[in-house]
Amino acid sequence: MNAAEGLKVEAIAEVARTAGAAIMEVYEREYEIIEKADGSPVTTADHRAHDIIVEHLQALTPEILVVSEESKDIDATGRLHCAKVWLVDPLDGTKEFIRRNGEFTVNIGLAEQGRPILGVVYSPSSGVCYFAAQGEGAWRQQGSGSPEPIRVSAYDPARPRMVASRSHAGEAVSAFRDALAAASGCDPTIVSMGSALKVCVVAEGNADVYPRLAPTSEWDTCASHCVLTEAGGRLVDCQGTDLSYNKKNILNPWFVALADPDVDWLQFCPPQDS
C-alpha cells in the first residue's frame, strides 16, 4: 500500500495529464489574459485545469481538502485541522506559458501532517511526467513510454551545476552563484528554466542545486518536493530545515533544492534581508 493509503500515484498522474490536455488546447490558440489582484497573469487555461483537477481529486478522495492556487474562499482555520491536504498549482509557470516557451507544469502534491507524501509534476508541452510517492521512489515517464526511476547525482566540485529561475532570478541568486564559484574555483554551469521543472532537474541528476531565494507558495513546491525527496535529495530552507506544508501562512521561506546532502550548500546562501 502506498503513502496515500491505496491511492495510486499513477491515477494522479492521469489527472495531471487530463488537465494538461486542456491547457494545451488553450496554449495552441489565442487566449485571454486576466490580471489577478496581485498583478500576476492568469489565463483561461489555469481555470480550466483547476476545475478538472478539483473534480477528479474530489471524486478519488472526497475526504481530502483540495487547496489550489485558483481556489476561492478556502478557510485557513478549517484547513489547519486537516491531517491531509492536496496542494495544487493547475498551471505553474504562467509567465512561461504566456511567453510560449513550454516551461510550465501541472503540479499535484499531497501533504500529510506537513510532509509531502505524493507528488506529480507534468509538463504538458513535452509530455514528460515526474511522479513519486513516499517509500516508492521517484520516476520519470515520457509520454506513453515506460516509467524510469530517477536519482540525484553525487556532487563533482570541479563541475558545479546550478539551476536558476528564468523569471525570478535576482541579486540573492547571483550572490549564491558567486559564492559557489569561489568555493569550487570555477563558474557553475547555469540551467535557466521555469516552473517546478527546476526541482525535477535536480531530482533526475542533471543539476546539483537550485536556490530559490524569492517568494513561493506551498502549491509551487509540494509535488516536486516529494519527487526530489524520493530521488534522494532534499528541499530545505536556509537554516537546513525541510519545508513543511499546510501552514497558517501558505508562503514558503527561501529554499534550496539540493542533490547531494553531504555538501554544505547553505554556506552559499546570502542573508535573506540582503
PALOFI-22640 format. One record per residue: residue in three letters; y, z, x of N, C-alpha, C, CB in turn. Coordinates in steps of 0.05 Angstrom, whole numbers, padded with zeros to 5 digits, always signed. Each point is the difference from the previous one (the first is absolute). Glycine has a CB too. Layout:
AlaYZXYZXYZXYZX
...
END
This chain:
Met-00024+00000+00017+00024+00000-00017+00025+00000+00018-00025+00025-00037
Asn+00044-00041+00031+00023-00002+00017+00022+00021-00007-00010-00049+00006
Ala+00032+00046+00008+00021+00021-00001+00012+00002-00028+00009-00008+00047
Ala-00011-00012-00063+00012+00000-00027-00021+00006-00021+00035-00033+00015
Glu-00056+00048-00007-00020+00009-00019-00013-00023-00015+00026+00043-00005
Gly-00036-00062+00020-00015-00022-00013+00016-00024-00004-00027+00033-00021
Leu+00054-00031+00022+00017-00024-00003-00002-00016+00026+00031+00025-00032
Lys-00039-00050+00029-00003-00017+00023+00026-00012+00009-00046-00010-00014
Val+00052+00011+00040+00025-00011+00010+00001-00030-00005+00001+00036+00035
Glu-00024-00049-00036-00001-00029-00006+00012-00006-00027-00040-00005+00029
Ala+00036+00023-00048+00012-00004-00027+00030+00001+00001-00040+00020-00021
Ile+00051-00002+00038+00029+00002+00003+00011-00025+00016-00003+00051-00001
Ala-00013-00061+00019+00008-00024+00014+00002-00023-00019-00022+00016+00042
Glu+00005-00017-00062+00001-00022-00020+00025+00003-00017-00051-00002+00000
Val+00058+00027-00006+00025+00004-00015+00024-00011+00016-00020+00041-00022
Ala+00020-00035+00048+00022-00010+00018+00000-00030+00000-00004+00041+00028
Arg-00019-00054-00027-00001-00029+00000+00011-00012-00026-00040+00002+00031
Thr+00033+00011-00053+00010-00009-00026+00031+00002-00001-00043+00014-00022
Ala+00053+00008+00032+00030+00003+00001+00011-00021+00019-00004+00049-00010
Gly-00010-00053+00033+00010-00020+00019+00001-00028-00011-00019+00028+00035
Ala+00000-00035-00052+00001-00027-00012+00025-00003-00018-00051-00002+00001
Ala+00058+00023-00015+00024-00001-00017+00025-00002+00017-00024+00027-00035
Ile+00024-00013+00058+00022-00002+00018+00004-00028+00011-00007+00048+00013
Met-00016-00061-00006+00002-00027+00011+00009-00020-00020-00036+00012+00031
Glu+00031-00008-00057+00010-00018-00020+00030+00000+00000-00041+00008-00028
Val+00053+00015+00032+00029+00002+00002+00010-00011+00027-00001+00040-00031
Tyr-00013-00033+00052+00008-00008+00027+00002-00030+00003-00022+00041+00017
Glu+00005-00055-00031-00001-00029+00004+00020-00016-00018-00048+00006+00013
Arg+00065+00009-00026+00021-00013-00016+00026+00016+00002-00035-00019-00032
Glu+00056+00009+00019+00025+00014+00001-00004+00026-00016+00027-00043+00004
Tyr-00014+00064+00005-00003+00026-00014+00027+00015-00002-00048+00002+00017
Glu+00048+00017-00034+00024+00015-00005+00001+00024+00019+00001-00015-00049
Ile+00022+00020+00060+00004+00024+00017+00019+00019-00015-00007-00027+00043
Ile-00002+00052-00046+00015+00021-00013+00008+00020+00021-00024-00008-00045
Glu+00046+00021+00041+00008+00022+00018-00008+00026-00012+00038-00027+00018
Lys-00053+00043-00002-00006+00027-00009+00025+00018+00003-00049-00006+00014
Ala+00047+00030-00025+00023+00018+00002+00007+00006+00029-00013+00020-00044
Asp-00008-00020+00062+00006+00006+00028+00007-00025+00016-00032+00038-00003
Gly+00035-00060-00011+00009-00025+00013-00022-00017+00012+00041+00024+00009
Ser-00066-00015-00010-00022-00016+00011-00009-00021-00020-00015+00040+00027
Pro+00007-00063-00017-00008-00022-00018-00027+00005-00012+00028-00031+00026
Val-00031+00023-00051-00026+00002-00013-00003-00025-00017+00000+00051-00001
Thr-00023-00063+00001-00004-00025-00014-00019+00005-00024+00007-00026+00043
Thr-00009+00005-00059-00019+00001-00022-00028+00005+00010+00030-00030-00027
Ala-00036+00022+00052-00026+00003+00011-00008+00030+00002+00006-00043+00025
Asp+00014+00060-00017-00005+00028+00002-00010+00011-00027+00035+00004+00036
His-00020-00011-00057-00006+00011-00026-00027-00011-00011+00049+00003-00009
Arg-00055-00028+00014-00026-00010-00009-00023+00014+00014+00022-00045-00009
Ala-00019+00048+00036-00021+00013+00015-00003+00029-00009+00009-00031+00039
His+00013+00045-00043+00000+00027-00009-00016+00003-00026+00044+00008+00022
Asp-00038-00025-00042-00013+00001-00026-00030-00004+00003+00042-00016-00022
Ile-00050-00003+00038-00029-00006+00004-00014+00023+00013+00011-00049+00004
Ile+00001+00060+00017-00013+00022+00015-00003+00025-00018+00019-00018+00043
Val+00003+00025-00056-00001+00024-00017-00021-00003-00022+00049+00008+00009
Glu-00050-00032-00022-00019-00004-00021-00029+00003+00010+00032-00031-00022
His-00038+00020+00045-00027+00001+00011-00007+00028+00010+00004-00048+00013
Leu+00015+00061+00000-00006+00027+00010-00004+00020-00023+00026-00010+00041
Gln-00010+00007-00062-00003+00018-00023-00027-00005-00014+00050+00001-00006
Ala-00059-00026+00007-00027-00005-00012-00022+00011+00017+00019-00041-00021
Leu-00016+00039+00048-00021+00009+00018+00000+00031+00003+00003-00043+00025
Thr+00021+00054-00024+00002+00029+00005+00022+00012-00019-00015-00005+00049
Pro+00009+00007-00074+00021+00009-00019+00009+00028+00005-00020-00029-00033
Glu+00005+00045+00048+00007+00027+00006+00019+00003+00024-00044+00013-00019
Ile+00049-00034+00033+00017+00001+00024+00027-00013-00005-00041-00001+00029
Leu+00062+00016-00023+00028-00010-00004+00005-00022+00020+00015+00045-00016
Val-00001-00066+00006+00008-00023+00017+00030+00003+00005-00036-00030-00019
Val+00043+00033+00045+00028+00001+00008+00006-00025+00016+00000+00051+00001
Ser+00017-00068-00013+00006-00026+00012+00030-00001+00007-00037-00022-00026
Glu+00044+00006+00045+00028-00004+00007+00016-00009-00025-00012-00011+00047
Glu-00002-00004-00065+00014-00009-00024-00005+00018-00024-00004-00047+00018
Ser-00007+00070-00014-00004+00019-00022+00026+00010-00011-00044+00014+00020
Lys+00045-00009-00045+00023+00012-00013-00007+00027-00011+00018-00046-00011
Asp+00000+00065+00014-00002+00026-00014-00025+00015+00008+00026-00019-00038
Ile-00034+00018+00064-00022+00017+00009+00011+00028+00004-00023-00039+00023
Asp+00011+00058-00037+00008+00028+00002-00010+00013+00025+00000+00003-00050
Ala+00018+00003+00068-00008+00011+00026-00014+00027-00003+00039-00023+00021
Thr-00031+00039-00039-00013+00026-00004-00029-00003-00008+00044+00019-00013
Gly-00049-00037-00006-00028-00005-00008-00016-00013+00021+00016-00005-00046
Arg-00004-00013+00061-00013-00014+00022-00010+00019+00021+00028-00040-00008
Leu-00013+00060+00014-00007+00019+00021-00024+00017-00006+00048+00001+00012
His-00055+00000-00038-00024+00015-00008-00026-00017+00001+00030+00029-00028
Cys-00027-00055+00034-00023-00018+00001-00014+00003+00027+00023-00032-00032
Ala-00050+00036+00031-00015+00000+00024-00002-00027+00013-00026+00038-00018
Lys+00025-00059+00001-00001-00028+00010+00022-00016-00013-00050+00004+00006
Val+00061-00023+00009+00019-00019-00011-00004-00027+00014+00033+00037-00010
Trp-00030-00058-00006+00002-00026+00012+00029-00004+00009-00038-00019-00030
Leu+00041+00008+00054+00027-00007+00010+00000-00030+00006+00007+00047+00020
Val+00010-00061-00035-00001-00029-00001+00027-00012+00006-00036+00003-00034
Asp+00035-00022+00052+00023-00018+00003-00009-00028-00008+00021+00028+00038
Pro-00013-00037-00061-00011-00026-00010+00007-00024+00017+00003+00019-00045
Leu+00020-00017+00059+00009-00021+00018+00015+00012+00022+00002-00034-00037
Asp-00016+00041+00059+00013+00012+00023+00010-00022+00018-00031+00041-00003
Gly+00056-00040+00009+00012-00021+00016+00015-00021-00018-00036+00007+00034
Thr+00051+00003-00053+00014-00018-00018+00019-00018+00015-00004+00034-00036
Lys+00017-00023+00057+00018-00016+00015-00014-00023+00014+00029+00040+00008
Glu-00054-00035+00001-00016-00021+00013-00008-00021-00021-00017+00032+00035
Phe+00011-00022-00060-00006-00018-00022+00023-00019-00005-00030+00035-00020
Ile+00054-00024+00019+00024-00016-00006+00005-00020+00023+00019+00038-00027
Arg-00025-00030+00051+00003-00018+00023-00022-00020+00002+00024+00036+00024
Arg-00045-00032-00040-00023-00019-00001-00014-00002+00027+00023-00025-00036
Asn-00027+00047+00050-00015+00000+00025-00028+00010-00003+00043+00006+00024
Gly-00051+00001-00048-00028+00008-00006-00007+00028+00008-00011-00047+00006
Glu+00029+00062+00006-00007+00027+00011+00005+00022-00021+00011-00017+00046
Phe-00024+00015-00069+00001+00020-00020-00028+00007-00009+00046-00017-00015
Thr-00049+00041+00003-00026+00009-00007+00000+00014-00027-00011+00005+00048
Val-00013-00001-00059-00005+00018-00022-00014+00025+00011-00005-00039-00034
Asn+00017+00062+00030-00010+00025+00011-00010+00018-00023+00031-00004+00040
Ile-00056+00012-00039-00011+00019-00019-00014+00022+00015-00006-00037-00035
Gly+00017+00061+00034-00012+00022+00014-00006+00023-00019+00025-00013+00041
Leu-00046+00028-00035-00007+00024-00015+00001+00024+00018-00030-00027-00030
Ala+00046+00047+00021+00003+00025+00015-00013+00023-00015+00042-00017+00021
Glu-00055+00034-00007-00012+00024-00011+00009+00025+00016-00040-00027-00017
Gln+00051+00046+00003+00011+00024+00013+00017-00008+00025-00041+00026-00016
Gly+00057-00047+00012+00019-00008+00021-00011-00018+00021+00021+00042-00008
Arg-00047-00048+00007-00012-00017+00021-00008-00027-00011-00016+00041+00024
Pro+00021-00063-00009-00009-00026-00009-00030-00003+00002+00044-00019+00013
Ile-00057+00013-00035-00029-00002+00001-00011-00028-00007-00001+00048-00013
Leu+00019-00066+00005-00008-00027-00006+00024-00018+00002-00037+00015-00031
Gly+00034-00038+00043+00023-00018+00003-00007-00029+00000+00022+00037+00024
Val-00005-00053-00037-00003-00029+00001+00027-00012+00006-00038+00001-00033
Val+00039-00018+00053+00024-00015+00007-00007-00030-00001+00019+00038+00030
Tyr-00008-00052-00049-00008-00028-00004+00024-00018+00005-00035+00013-00033
Ser+00031-00034+00049+00021-00020+00005-00005-00024-00017+00005+00016+00047
Pro+00010-00020-00069-00005-00023-00018+00003-00027+00013+00015+00029-00037
Ser+00004-00031+00056+00005-00027+00012-00022-00009+00019+00049+00010-00004
Ser-00062+00009+00018-00021-00007+00019-00028+00005-00011+00032+00011+00036
Gly-00034+00005-00057-00026+00006-00012-00015+00021+00016-00002-00045-00017
Val+00015+00058+00036-00013+00021+00016+00003+00027-00015+00010-00025+00043
Cys-00032+00040-00044-00001+00026-00013-00011+00021+00019-00006-00022-00045
Tyr+00022+00042+00050-00009+00024+00015-00007+00022-00020+00030-00013+00041
Phe-00052+00026-00037-00006+00022-00018-00017+00021+00014+00001-00032-00038
Ala+00000+00056+00027-00014+00023+00012-00003+00022-00021+00018-00011+00046
Ala-00039+00027-00043-00004+00024-00016-00009+00022+00019-00011-00027-00042
Gln+00018+00051+00036-00006+00022+00018-00030+00002+00007+00039+00024-00020
Gly-00044-00025+00046-00028+00002+00009-00015-00026+00000+00001+00046-00017
Glu+00012-00068+00009-00014-00026-00002+00010-00021+00019-00008+00011-00048
Gly+00026-00003+00066+00011-00020+00019+00021-00017-00012-00043+00001+00022
Ala+00055-00018-00005+00021-00018-00007-00010-00029+00003+00036+00033+00013
Trp-00026-00050-00031-00011-00027-00002+00022-00021-00003-00042+00018-00019
Arg+00037-00042+00028+00018-00023-00003-00017-00023-00012+00030+00015+00039
Gln-00019-00026-00061-00014-00022-00013+00019-00024-00003-00031+00032-00024
Gln+00023-00055+00033+00015-00024-00003-00010-00016-00024+00010-00001+00050
Gly+00006-00001-00071-00008-00015-00023-00026+00011-00012+00024-00040+00018
Ser-00043+00021-00022-00026+00007-00011-00021+00005+00021+00012-00026-00040
Gly-00003+00027+00066-00018+00005+00021-00011+00028+00000+00024-00034+00027
Ser-00043+00039-00009-00012+00026+00002+00019+00020+00013-00046-00021+00003
Pro+00048+00045-00013+00017+00020+00013-00010+00007+00028+00011+00019-00045
Glu+00008-00015+00063-00006+00007+00027+00012+00026+00007-00003-00049+00013
Pro-00011+00067+00001+00012+00026+00008+00022-00004+00020-00044+00022-00009
Ile+00064-00005+00007+00022-00001+00020+00002+00027+00013+00025-00035-00027
Arg-00014+00035+00052+00002+00024+00015+00024-00002+00019-00050+00007-00002
Val+00064+00015+00005+00023+00001+00019-00011-00005+00028+00026+00031-00030
Ser-00007-00039+00048-00008-00005+00028+00011+00022+00018-00001-00049-00009
Ala-00012+00052+00032+00010+00019+00020+00025-00010+00013-00047+00015+00009
Tyr+00064+00002-00001+00026-00007+00011-00002-00009+00030+00022+00031-00032
Asp-00011-00054+00038+00003-00009+00027+00029+00002+00009-00040-00032-00006
Pro+00047+00052+00022+00028+00004+00007+00013-00023+00015-00010+00048+00001
Ala-00006-00066+00010+00011-00023+00013+00006-00023-00020-00026+00012+00041
Arg+00018-00008-00066+00005-00021-00020+00007+00013-00027-00033-00031+00024
Pro+00055+00046-00025+00007+00013-00026+00007-00021-00021+00017+00040+00026
Arg-00026-00034-00051+00005-00018-00023+00011+00016-00023-00038-00031+00015
Met+00061+00024-00024+00015+00016-00020+00007-00018-00024+00018+00030+00036
Val-00021-00019-00059+00008-00014-00025+00027+00011-00009-00049-00006-00014
Ala+00066-00012+00005+00026+00007-00010+00004-00013-00027+00018+00005+00047
Ser-00002+00009-00064+00006-00011-00026+00019-00024+00002-00007+00046-00020
Arg+00000-00067+00006+00018-00024+00000+00026+00006-00013-00040-00029+00000
Ser+00040+00046-00021+00025+00004-00016+00012+00027+00005-00019-00030-00034
His+00005+00049+00047+00011+00027+00002-00002+00011+00028-00014+00007-00047
Ala+00020-00024+00067+00002+00011+00028+00026+00014+00002-00030-00038+00019
Gly+00037+00048+00005+00025+00014+00003+00001+00012+00028+00002+00009-00049
Glu+00019+00008+00053+00005+00012+00026-00023+00019+00008+00049-00005-00008
Ala-00060+00019-00012-00021+00019+00007-00025-00014+00010+00018+00031-00035
Val-00025-00053+00022-00023-00016+00009+00005-00012+00027-00012-00010-00048
Ser+00036+00001+00053+00007-00011+00027-00002+00022+00021+00031-00033-00022
Ala-00023+00057+00015-00003+00023+00019-00029+00006+00006+00043+00019-00017
Phe-00060-00020-00004-00029+00003+00003-00011-00021+00019-00003+00021-00046
Arg+00010-00046+00041-00009-00022+00017+00008+00004+00029+00002-00031-00040
Asp+00023+00038+00044+00010+00004+00028-00014+00022+00014+00044-00017-00014
Ala-00050+00039-00001-00014+00023+00012-00029-00008+00007+00029+00032-00026
Leu-00041-00047+00008-00028-00010+00005+00000-00019+00025-00011+00005-00049
Ala+00031-00022+00050+00001-00019+00023+00004+00016+00026+00020-00035-00029
Ala-00003+00055+00029+00005+00016+00024-00026+00014+00009+00048+00006-00013
Ala-00063+00005-00006-00024+00015+00006-00022-00019+00011+00012+00034-00035
Ser-00014-00058+00024-00022-00018+00007+00008-00018+00023-00016+00001-00047
Gly+00041-00003+00053+00009-00017+00022+00002-00030-00007-00020+00033+00030
Cys+00017-00039-00056+00003-00028-00009+00009+00000-00029-00035-00016+00033
Asp+00048-00006-00041+00008-00003-00028-00024-00003-00018+00044-00020+00015
Pro-00044+00035-00037-00023-00004-00018+00002-00026-00015-00002+00049-00006
Thr-00021-00060+00000-00001-00023-00018+00008+00009-00028-00036-00023+00028
Ile+00055+00009-00041+00009+00008-00026-00010-00019-00021+00041+00021+00021
Val-00053-00010-00042-00008-00016-00023+00018+00009-00023-00049-00004+00016
Ser+00065-00015-00026+00017+00006-00023-00013-00009-00025+00041-00004+00029
Met-00041+00021-00050-00015-00007-00024+00012+00016-00023-00042-00011+00026
Gly+00036+00003-00050+00009+00014-00024-00022+00015-00014+00035-00034-00005
Ser-00028+00053-00012-00018+00014-00018-00021+00017+00014+00006-00037-00032
Ala-00027+00045+00017-00021+00018+00010-00018-00015+00020+00002+00026-00042
Leu+00001-00051+00046-00015-00015+00020+00003+00012+00027+00004-00041-00028
Lys+00019+00053+00033+00006+00011+00027-00020+00022+00007+00048-00011-00006
Val-00054+00029-00012-00019+00021+00005-00028-00013+00003+00028+00033-00026
Cys-00034-00053+00011-00026-00013+00001-00005-00014+00027+00001-00006-00049
Val+00021-00005+00061-00002-00012+00026-00010+00021+00021+00037-00033-00012
Val-00027+00057+00009-00009+00022+00018-00029+00006-00006+00047+00019+00003
Ala-00053-00017-00029-00028+00008-00008-00020-00020+00010+00019+00022-00040
Glu-00013-00048+00041-00020-00020+00008+00000-00004+00030+00006-00022-00045
Gly+00009+00037+00060-00002-00001+00029+00018-00020+00013-00045+00014-00006
Asn+00065-00025-00008+00017-00021+00011+00027+00011+00009-00023-00033-00029
Ala+00027+00059+00027+00024+00013+00010-00006+00029+00005+00030-00031-00026
Asp-00014+00044+00042-00004+00028+00008+00015+00020-00017-00008-00016+00046
Val+00032+00008-00054+00017+00020-00014+00021-00015-00017-00006+00032+00038
Tyr+00012-00019-00060+00021-00009-00018+00018+00024-00007-00030-00037-00019
Pro+00054+00038+00031+00018+00022-00007+00017-00009-00024+00001+00016+00047
Arg-00002-00001-00069+00017-00005-00023+00020+00022-00001-00037-00024-00026
Leu+00060+00019+00038+00021+00020+00003+00022-00006-00019-00012+00008+00048
Ala+00005-00009-00073+00018-00007-00022-00014+00009-00026+00020-00040+00025
Pro-00005+00042-00047-00012+00011-00025-00021-00018-00011+00043+00022-00009
Thr-00064-00009-00002-00020-00014-00017-00008+00020-00022-00018-00028+00040
Ser+00002+00018-00059-00010+00017-00021-00030+00001+00001+00039-00012-00029
Glu-00051+00031+00015-00028+00005+00001-00017-00025-00008+00009+00048-00010
Trp+00001-00063-00009-00016-00024-00009+00001-00022+00022+00010+00011-00048
Asp+00008-00009+00067+00001-00019+00022-00023+00004+00020+00049-00003-00005
Thr-00058+00029+00007-00018+00006+00022-00028+00011-00008+00041+00009+00025
Cys-00044+00000-00049-00026+00014-00007-00024-00018+00005+00024+00026-00034
Ala-00023-00051+00025-00023-00018+00003-00005-00006+00029+00010-00020-00045
Ser+00010+00011+00060-00004-00007+00028-00007+00024+00017+00031-00038-00006
His-00021+00062-00002-00007+00024+00014-00030+00005-00001+00045+00020-00011
Cys-00057-00024-00012-00029+00003-00002-00015-00020+00017+00006+00017-00047
Val+00004-00042+00047-00013-00021+00016+00002+00008+00030+00012-00035-00034
Leu+00011+00044+00043+00004+00007+00028-00018+00023+00008+00047-00017-00002
Thr-00048+00038-00015-00016+00024+00006-00029-00008+00002+00033+00029-00024
Glu-00043-00045+00006-00028-00008+00000-00007-00018+00024-00001+00005-00050
Ala+00022-00018+00060-00004-00018+00024+00002+00016+00026+00019-00038-00026
Gly-00013+00064+00024+00000+00017+00024+00028+00007+00010-00042-00021+00011
Gly+00063+00012-00025+00027+00007+00008+00012+00023-00015+00006-00048+00012
Arg+00020+00052-00009+00014+00021-00015+00027-00010-00008-00025+00036+00025
Leu+00035-00024-00046+00027-00005-00010+00014+00027-00002-00013-00044-00025
Val+00032+00049+00043+00011+00027+00002+00030-00001+00001-00041+00015+00025
Asp+00053+00008-00033+00029+00002+00003+00007+00006+00029+00004+00017-00047
Cys+00021-00014+00053+00009+00002+00028-00006+00028+00012+00035-00034-00009
Gln-00048+00051-00007-00010+00026+00011-00030-00001+00003+00039+00024-00022
Gly-00051-00046+00015-00029-00003+00004-00017+00008-00024+00008+00007+00047
Thr+00005-00002-00070-00014+00007-00024-00006-00024-00017+00022+00045+00001
Asp-00047-00047-00011-00007-00022-00017+00017+00000-00025-00047+00001+00018
Leu+00055-00025-00027+00016-00002-00024-00017+00010-00024+00026-00039+00019
Ser-00012+00052-00038-00013+00010-00024+00013-00013-00024-00011+00044+00022
Tyr-00003-00042-00045+00007-00016-00023+00002+00017-00025-00022-00039+00021
Asn+00035+00028-00041+00006+00013-00025+00017+00026+00005-00043-00018-00020
Lys+00063+00015+00037+00019+00021+00006+00022+00000-00022-00010-00003+00050
Lys+00025+00024-00051+00022+00001-00018+00020-00022+00006-00006+00049-00005
Asn+00011-00053+00031+00017-00023+00008-00018-00023+00008+00037+00031+00016
Ile-00036-00053-00030-00018-00022+00004+00006-00015+00026-00004-00004-00049
Leu+00026+00010+00062+00007-00013+00025-00016+00010+00023+00046-00007-00017
Asn-00054-00011+00036-00014+00008+00024+00020+00007+00022-00038-00030-00012
Pro+00030+00047+00030+00016+00003+00025-00004-00024+00018-00003+00051-00003
Trp+00019-00053+00024-00006-00019+00021-00029+00003+00008+00048-00001+00016
Phe-00061-00021-00009-00028+00003+00008-00007-00020+00022-00012+00016-00046
Val-00011-00011+00058-00011-00018+00020-00029-00006-00008+00031+00018+00037
Ala-00039-00043-00039-00027-00009-00004-00012-00006+00028+00009-00019-00047
Leu-00030+00033+00054-00009-00002+00028-00030-00006+00001+00036+00031+00014
Ala-00044-00046+00006-00028-00008+00003-00016+00020+00016+00014-00047-00003
Asp-00003+00055+00025-00014+00018+00019+00011+00028-00002-00009-00039+00031
Pro-00005+00057-00044+00010+00027-00003+00003+00016+00026-00020-00001-00045
Asp+00008-00009+00066+00001+00015+00026+00026-00006+00015-00050-00002+00002
Val+00066-00016-00012+00026-00006+00013+00022+00016-00014-00016-00047+00013
Asp+00034+00058+00003+00023+00015-00012+00022-00020-00008-00012+00040+00029
Trp+00008-00052-00052+00019-00020-00010+00026+00013-00008-00038-00029-00015
Leu+00037+00054+00007+00023+00014-00012+00022+00005+00021-00029+00021-00034
Gln+00022-00022+00060+00020+00003+00021+00021-00022-00001-00035+00023+00028
Phe+00028-00045-00040+00019-00023-00001+00019+00001-00024-00035-00026+00024
Cys+00030+00044-00043+00017+00002-00024+00027+00012+00007-00042+00004-00029
Pro+00064-00017+00022+00026+00013+00004+00004+00021-00022+00018-00042+00021
Pro+00002+00060-00017+00006+00019-00021+00008-00015-00026+00015+00034+00035
Gln-00024-00023-00058+00005-00014-00025+00030-00002-00007-00045+00015-00016
Asp+00061+00003+00026+00028-00001-00006+00016-00017+00020-00005+00045-00021
Ser-00009-00060+00038+00014-00016+00020+00010-00026-00013-00029+00019+00036
END
